[in-house]
Amino acid sequence: MKDLAVHYDYVVADTAGRDSRELRTSMVIADVLFSPSRPSQYDPDTLPHLTDVFL
């Protein structure tokens, strides 16, 4: 990912919506993180976990 950032202005990493190595790697080097969620109770319940992983 870092090597791609040297060659391109924008790099988009589309990862699965679960805690994974790919998600964590992308979160560590991201300037901006978009985390879309559905209008269901499960998705908002996972946001605190996502914040814990990122911080």
trRosetta pair geometry for C-beta under 8 A, 3 or more apart (Angstrom, degrees):
i j d omega theta_ij theta_ji phi_ij phi_ji
1 4 5.7 -54 -152 33 32 112
1 5 6.6 36 151 -24 64 104
1 11 6.4 145 -158 132 78 149
1 13 6.5 -16 -113 -68 124 134
1 25 6.8 155 -2 145 142 105
1 26 6.9 176 -101 -103 159 62
1 29 5.4 138 110 77 132 153
2 5 5.5 -50 -152 29 36 116
2 6 7.2 45 150 -26 62 95
2 29 6.1 -118 -70 -142 84 150
3 6 5.9 -46 -163 19 38 115
3 7 7.4 16 150 -3 63 107
4 7 6.1 -72 -158 44 39 101
4 8 5.8 -18 166 25 79 116
4 11 4.7 104 117 -109 121 140
5 8 6.7 -76 -120 59 26 78
5 11 5.4 -86 -79 -4 71 137
5 29 7.6 -135 -33 160 147 123
8 11 5.5 113 82 -64 125 84
13 22 7.4 -165 171 171 118 94
13 26 4.1 -154 98 -120 148 127
13 30 7.4 -112 36 -83 121 107
15 20 6.6 -161 176 62 120 120
15 22 4.5 174 -126 120 121 110
15 23 4.6 174 125 -80 151 70
15 26 5.6 -153 -23 7 136 150
16 20 5.9 58 59 0 108 146
16 22 7.1 82 22 69 85 128
16 23 7.0 -83 64 -53 67 112
17 35 8.0 115 -129 -156 94 81
18 23 7.1 -155 83 -23 41 150
19 23 6.2 -120 -138 66 32 142
19 24 7.3 44 -165 -48 72 100
19 49 7.3 -79 -60 144 126 120
19 53 6.3 -161 -121 -90 107 153
20 23 4.7 98 52 7 78 102
20 24 7.0 -148 91 -2 40 88
21 24 5.9 -59 -146 41 29 108
21 25 6.1 30 157 -20 66 109
22 25 5.9 -55 -144 37 27 111
22 26 6.3 25 158 -16 63 109
23 26 5.9 -60 -149 39 28 109
23 27 6.2 27 155 -21 64 109
23 53 7.8 14 122 139 111 151
24 27 5.7 -55 -145 35 30 112
24 28 6.5 34 157 -26 64 104
24 53 6.4 -107 -102 174 90 116
25 28 5.9 -54 -152 27 30 112
25 29 7.0 -4 163 7 63 108
26 29 6.8 -79 -151 49 28 88
26 30 5.7 41 158 -48 69 113
26 33 7.9 121 130 -113 96 98
27 30 5.7 -46 -134 14 27 120
27 33 6.1 32 -122 -102 76 139
27 53 6.8 63 82 121 170 102
27 54 5.1 -115 177 -108 132 87
30 33 5.0 90 115 -68 151 85
33 54 7.2 -110 10 -115 173 143
35 47 7.4 134 115 -114 143 87
35 50 6.2 93 -137 172 163 161
37 43 3.7 146 -164 160 108 136
37 44 6.5 112 152 -60 155 59
37 47 7.3 -44 -66 -65 154 107
38 43 5.2 152 46 -24 70 149
39 43 7.9 -48 -65 43 8 133
40 43 5.5 94 63 4 82 99
41 44 6.5 -65 -156 44 39 101
41 45 6.2 39 153 -24 71 114
42 45 5.7 -67 -154 37 30 115
42 46 6.7 23 156 -20 67 107
43 46 6.0 -60 -152 31 33 108
43 47 7.4 51 151 -40 62 92
44 47 5.7 -30 -157 -1 44 120
45 48 7.6 -46 180 21 40 99
46 49 5.3 -55 -165 40 60 116
46 50 6.1 65 139 -26 81 102
47 50 5.4 -52 -146 35 38 115
47 51 6.4 39 155 -20 68 102
48 51 5.6 -53 -149 36 34 113
48 52 6.4 38 152 -21 66 103
49 52 5.6 -52 -150 34 34 114
49 53 6.5 36 152 -21 65 103
50 53 5.7 -52 -150 33 32 112
50 54 6.4 26 154 -16 64 109
51 54 5.8 -59 -145 39 31 108
51 55 6.0 8 165 -1 69 111
52 55 6.5 -63 -133 48 24 93
